[in-house]
Structures are given as structure tokens and as C-alpha cells.
Amino acid sequence: MVVAGLVVLVGVLLAPAGSLLYESGGPEACANCHEMGRQVELWSGSAHQEVKCGACHGDALTMDARVHWTNARRVAEHWMGRIGEEPRLGEGQVLEMMSRCEGCHEQEFAAWQAGPHAATYERLFLDEKHNHTRHLMNDCLRCHGAHAEGAIGDVVAPLDTKGPWRLVREELRGQPAIPCMQCHAVHREGQVLGRKRLEAKMAGRQQETHRPGLGFYDRRSRAGVRAGLLRVPKMEDNGRVLRMSADGRQAVCYQCHAPLAGRQAGSGDDRTPKGVHEGLSCLACHEQHRGTTRASCATCHPRLSNCGRDVETMDTTFANAKSGHNVHWVACADCHAKGVPRRR
């Protein structure tokens, strides 16, 4: 027991020095640890291949969000043969990565931060209106808190509809429940997005297709599933199959904004467009990171409708959230009960 304890102590003390020694050799040196070989290989062909490991993961003395020397501990675990073949980022590391994502992706981070997907654990899991009507369950973590360690009972308590509710771990209160890595895989193949490619991307935003790093983090396998492997469901409107957009990016949206088992548009948390907007992609109207609607309906519509009215002032939820005409499935007949007027 004493010998084993001394081995652990020496490993912990020498881990920072060993880690720094490996770091001095650049990113390829990380592959000296066999369990990191696959990650280094993926990184070398990714859009982040010009970003050094330490820029995202820190060095031997970097602490995670829970004030743990995770990198140093991993070196010690490697020396003692305790590390697995598939190392994964823990909850604290994922949250710690957020500030480093912001360092390069300032505009995207600011848009995300201003939108609904930046909701905190406090906002989502201590919502009394929701919790009084819906039972908290493990499936909640599939979209909200996918990187959380443990089950739903390790995040919030009690798990009834009476409350009062509290976060089991207070440090989660102000943390985002839907971090960047919920939809983005850093070690995913893809071309480096230089300034010229970035400018071309911004100029042709309407024709943009999903990048290889886009996907959905699967809590069960603790890995991201790229968007190209996800399916956009066949949706129906009272038995009629709806026309769906060919935009593969919306397959990620459907992982959380999903219909009930019958695939009926508007059921569950679904927002599949029908009516006048049938066939549109989610991202035709919603910004990728902010999640809110783009600045104006006029990006697609002529400024004035056929009847001479400004489309943005019509009675839909775009103009008024309390409107009875949801903009996702509003139809001409909703307002023109006696028939749609002829074009002037």
C-alpha cells in the first residue's frame, strides 16, 4: 500500500514536467502517448490544423473549469497505465474550451451568446413553469447539458413536479447548457478557412452548405455525429407529405427540435415550415449561431406583398409573438377566409 501510494505521488509530481517536455516537441509530440494518436491524426487533417494543441487544450499547468490540473493528471494516468484507448473531454474541459473558441471566433461567439442556445443550467433546469408541468428525466440531457457528468439527478433535484428545485452542483448555475461542442467537432476533417475563403463564405451565405465540423454531440457514445450522417425526417401535414429543403444543416436542428412519433409538423418541439413557407430550410430565416430570425423578411420577399401591405407588419408571430398565425406554418387562407385576391 505504501509503495503504491509513493508511485502515485511521484507520478502526480512529475506529470507537469513530463507534460511540458512533450509539449516542447510541438503537436506531433502529443502522439507519443498511444492513446492520443487518433486525435492527432484527425487534427492534422482538420480545419484547425494550423492551431497548436495548447491553444485549445492548455498546457501542463492549465486548470479546467473545476480547478483541476487535467492535463497533468492525464500524463500521470498514462504512466500508471490507467488511461483508456479513447480519451474524451470531460464536462469541465468542454466548458473551459468555450473561452478559447471565443478567442478566434469572436463574431460567432457573440452571436451565440446573444441567442437562446446560450441558456444556462439555471435558466433551463430551474424553470418553474416548465418543471411544474413536465417531469425532469435523463432524456432532457440529450439536448440540454449533454456534456454533464452523471444522470439528471446529478444536475437538478428533486425530479418531481412540485419542487422547489435546486442545482445539485452550484458551479453549474451560470454555465451554458448548450456549449459550442454540442454542434461542432473540432477534430473533424476540413479545409483551413483562410481570409479569402472566409470572405467568399460571407459573400455567398445563402448558398452555404454545412462544413465537415458541423454535427451533433451524442451523449451515449460521447462523440459527435457529423451532419452528413444525420437524416432530415419526412414530415407530414395531416397525412400529406411535406416538401423538405435539401439543406443538410437542418438535420442538426431536428435532433432537438423534433416532432412526435407521427412526424406531424408542429407536434412536439417541431417547427417544420408548411403553408406559404413550405420547403424552406431552418437556416433560410434563422441565423446559425444566434438562432433568432434574420434582420428582415425582405431578404426573400419583395418589400410589399401582392395586396400592397408590408409583409413584416402582417399578423404573424414574426410581428407579434402572441399572434394566432405562427409564421412557421401560416397559409394564405388563414387571413383570406373568402379566397386569396388576384395579383394586381
N, C-alpha and C positions, 0 to 999 in steps of 0.2 A: 504493500500500500504506500509506504514511504517513498520507495523508488519510483513508483508510478506517478506519485504527486510531484516529485522532483522533475521528472520528464516533462510533465505538463507545464510546470512553472518555467523551465528552461525554454520550452517551445514558445510560450507566450512572450517571454522576454526577448528572444531572438527573432521573433516573427517580423517586427518592424524593420530590423536590419536586413533580414533576408529579402523582405519585400522591396525595400529600397534598392538592394543590389540588383534584383531582377529588373526593376523599373529603369535603371540606368542603361539597360540594353535596348530600350525602345519597345514598341508594342509587340514585336515578334518575340521578345523575351518572355512575354506572358505565356507563350505556348510551351515554355519549358515545363510547365505543370501540365501533365497529360490531359487533365480534365478541362483545360482551357483551350485546347487545340481547335475544337469545333467552333468555339466563339470567335477566335482569332481568324479562322478561315472565312467565316461569314462576314466579319467586319472588313476583311481585306477586299471584298467584292461589293461592299455596300456603299450607299450614298455618303456615309460618314467615314470613308476610308482615309480621308486626309485629317481626320480628327483623332488625336492621340488618346489612348485608353484613359490616361489620368484626367483628361479634360471632362470626362463624364463620370468616371468611377472614383476619382480622387487618388491619393497616394496611400502609403502605409499608415500615415498618421491621421487620415481623414476619418471623421466620425459620421455615422449616419444620423437620421432624424431622432433616433432614440439614444443618442450619445454612446454608440458602440463603435469600437475600432474594428469594423467588419473586415476590412482588407487584411489587417494584421492577423486577425483571428483565423481567416481562411488559410493563410500561409502556415500557421501553427497546426491547423487541422490537416493540411496536406502532408506535413512532415510526420504527423502521427497516424496517417492513413485513415482518417475519419471522414474524408470528403467524398461525395458521390461523383459519378461519372457525368451527371448533368447538373452543374451548379446553376442555381436560379437566383435572381434578385429577390430579396425579402421585402416585406412591406416598408420598412424604414428606408431601405435603399431606393425604392421606387419613388417615395416621397422626396427623398433627398435629391434625386435626379431632376426634379421639377425646376429648381433654380438654375441648373446647368443647361437645361433646354432653353430657358429664357435668355441665357447669355448669347445664344446665336439666333434664336427665333423670336426676337423681341416683338415683332408685329403680330405674329400668330399667337404668341403667349398672351399679349394684351387683349386680343380679340376673344380668346378662350376665357380669360379671366373676367371679362365683362358679360359673358353669356351664361345660360343656365347650366351648362356642363361643368362649371367651376363650383357647383354647390358643395358645401362642406358636409362632413358627417353629422354635425349638429343640425344643419338645415334639413337633411333628409331623414335622419333616424329619430329626431326629436320633434317631428311634425305631428302635433296633437290631432289635428283634423284628420290626417291620414291614418294615424295609429288607432284612433277610436273606431275606424270603420274597416280596417284591413289588418289581418294578423301578420306580424313580422315573422319571416321564415327564411331559411337558408337561400332560397331562390332569389331573394332580394339582392344578395351579394353577387349575383351573376352580372348585374349592371352597375349597382351602387356598392362600391367597396370591394371590387373583385380581387384586389391585392391584399385585403385584410387577412390577417392570420387567425385561424380558428373558424368557428361557426358563428352564426348570427348571435348566439348567446354570449359570445366573447366580444361583441361590439356594443350591443344595447340590451337593456333589461328594464322591466320584465317583458316577456314575449306574449302579453295578453292585450286586450283592447281597453283596459281600464287605466293602466298607468299608475302613478306618474312615471315617465320613462327617464332613464339616465344612460349616459355612455359608460360602459364598463371600464374603458381606458380613457381617462380625461385628456390625454395628449392628442387624441383623435379629433377633438372638438373643432378646431379651426382648420383641419387638414382637408384637402379636396378628395372627394369620394370617387371622382372620375378623372384620374390623372392622365397625363399625355400618353403613357404607355398602355392605356386602355384601348387606344385606336392606332397606335404607332409602334412598330417594331424597329428598333434602332439598328440591329444587326440583320437587316434584310437587304438582299441584293438590289442594286440600283445605281444609276449614274450620279456622279457628283454634280450637284446643282450649282454651277458657277454663275457669275453675274449675268452673262449673256443668256444662258438658259433660263435664269430667273426672270429676266426682263421679257423674254419670249413667252414664258408661262403666264405672267401677269397680263400681257397684251392679248393672249388668246384664252382667257379664263373660261369663256363659255364653251370652248372645245376641249377643256382639260379632262384628262382621264385619270384614273386612280394610279398613284405611284406604288411601286412594289412594297414600300414600307407600311402602307395602309392595311389595316386588318382589325381583328377583334381578339382581345385577350381572353382566352378560355381558362376559367378558374380551375377547372378539374385537372387539365393537363399542365397548367401553369406555363402555358406557351401561347404565343399569338398565332392566330389563323389568318393568313393573308386574304385580302378581299377577293382575289380571283378564285378562291376555293369556296367562298360563301355564295349562297343562292338567294336571288330575289324571288319571293314566293309568288305563285299565281293567285291573284286576288279576284274576288267576285263581288258583284253588287246585286244582291237578290237573285242569284243564280246566273247572272250574266258575267262572263269572264272579262275583266277589265284589260285595256291596253296598257302595257307597262313600259317605262322608259328603259332604254338599253344601257343607261349609265350604271356601271357595275359598282360604283362607290356607295350607292344607296343600300347595297346588301349589308353594309356595316350598320347603317341606321336601323334596319329591320331586326338586328339582333336584340335590340331593346324596345324599339317602337314597333312591337309585334302585334298581330291580330290574334284573336282567339282561335280555337281549333278549326272552326269552319271557314277560316280565311275570308271572312266577310269584312269588306272595307269599313273602317270606322269602329270595329269592335276591339276590345282590349285597349291598348295604347297605340293602335294603328292610326296612321294619317295618310293612307294611300289616296292620291288625288282621283276624283271622279267628277262628273258633271263637266263644267267648262274647262277644267284643268286636268282632265284625264290624260294620262300618258306622260305627264311631266315628272322629272326627277325631283327628289327631295332638294337637291342642291341647285335646282333651277331658281328656287326662291330663297333658300336658306344658305347663309354663309357657313363655310366648313367649320370654322372654329368658334365663331360667336354663337352659331345656332339660331340666331334671330333672323328675321326676314331681311332681305337686301333693302337698300335705301328706298327703292321705288318700284311699283308695279310697272311703271313706264319703261323699264328696261326691256320688257317684252311687248307690252301693249302700246298701241298708239295713245297719245296723251288723252284723247277723248274717245268715248265709246260710240257706237252707231247712233245712239239716241242723243248724243251731244253732251253727255254727263262725264265728269271726271271719274275714271274708274276707281281712284283711290278714295273717293267720298261715298261710294255706293255702300249699301247696308250689308256689309260682311264683317267678319271678325277681324279683317285687316284694319278697318277703320274704327271698329268698336268691339272690344273683346266680349261684350255682353250681347252682341248681335245673335239672332237666331239662325243666321246664314253663315255656317262655317266655311271659310274661304277654301278649305281643302276639297270640299265636295259640293260647293254651290253650283246650281244649274240655272239656266236662263229662266226656266219655268217657275223657279222659286219666287221671282219677283214679277214675272209676266204670266199671271194665272190665266189670263184670257188669250194668251198666244203671244209669241215673240214678234214685235213690229218688224216690218220690212226694212231693209237697209235703205237709207236716204240717198 
